[in-house]
């Protein structure tokens, strides 16, 4: 039968079968639902509420300009990913893309790193959910069931997200669409209100850096004018340039996850067209929303020295909620924060969905311990139920290591950017060998190679930023493991290693033992050489 005589559903199943898999997951998502999950994963509200204090305290209001810089670099990555999603719309996204375009070894390590990056991202985002909630209800008990209230609420978010994901992608889609509406209302609707009706600062405010003499700058009364303060230069090195580079971390934490549109390819109708569109539309709309939100909140600051003091103090997470409540008043400020609360919760849900699909995909390929369990699809819900449970449990474990949001965020973001970099290495390797040879609905054509190279350059610069000794790692977000274990600092080398590098060491050592010691040898013994490189 000619391909043109097949229904869209039959074409989608035929494509998946050509890529080596049978249809097991429920294919119900259209373009809007596919886009919505990726948009929720990016979630401007989540990243800004997590690290707004960092951007403001390190870079001052001028950290606003980190947003377009990071968005441009990530758009290069997204263009590359969109073409990959058009060729391989399969659960697991960059794991699947890497293994098909390079060697099984690079593909496996890409998936291995990306899986734990997803786990840590779920933890970090779940830990962000209490920020707007506790700002609305400040009188919530500091401890609940013997845990800090923020940790208890984060664990509750993970449990709810697990139950919803197990119940089916359709329910995830419905709840996710509510989250997208909340994100758009909060990040665009309220941001425009702030810009139009609560603008207290001139545009030049977005070009100013932080200050140091905070106490002198805070007026004695609300009506007293602020006193001038000297520029504040944090210990990042290279003057303000170092501080601005450190401030990049807020934007870096926000603008990723757009590949989720590709990882939902097996559950999306006409995925070769809709998955690339989901990737690019989610990133583009997030960029616009973030530009309006950051501009609106920064320009609506009534008392900058007061807000900066909060951002650099012990209650740093209250900086952004305080700006909103000062500008809109207690009632509408709390309404705004409740909308943000919904958006952040749905963001955690979307990240769990993507990470579950990755575990399912790697389990289906027999690439993880107990693979058959993770590859099992429940016939009633048509979801990988045990992968969902495992992801939920693993996402709770990082709280045993650290309950500092900066630590969790930096570890998650660093691993994400490393896995993106590894995938772009795989795609560059394929392009140099003549890929792609098959035309798909989305293609870069002759622009593919230069875009891929630029994406790699950008990614390498960001990884250097994570590893930079004089930068953020020693000042804000990478304390040593002794913060979790009192005797840890006595361990040579490891006891003083920042958590990002420590995570890499553990992942690559354990991963190398598993892959080279067991899994790769098993594949070769079974006559498997891995997947067909450059398979279109």
PyMOL commands that set and color helices and strands:
alter all, ss='L'
color gray80, all
select helices_A, chain A and resi 3-5+8-18+31-42+44-87+94-101+104-136+149-167+169-197+203-207+214-217+239-254+260-263+265-267+271-299+304-311+318-364+371-374+385-400+405-432+447-467+472-474+481-483+488-490+494-496+499-525
alter helices_A, ss='H'
color red, helices_A
select strands_A, chain A and resi 143-144+147-148
alter strands_A, ss='S'
color yellow, strands_A
deselect
rebuild
show_as cartoon
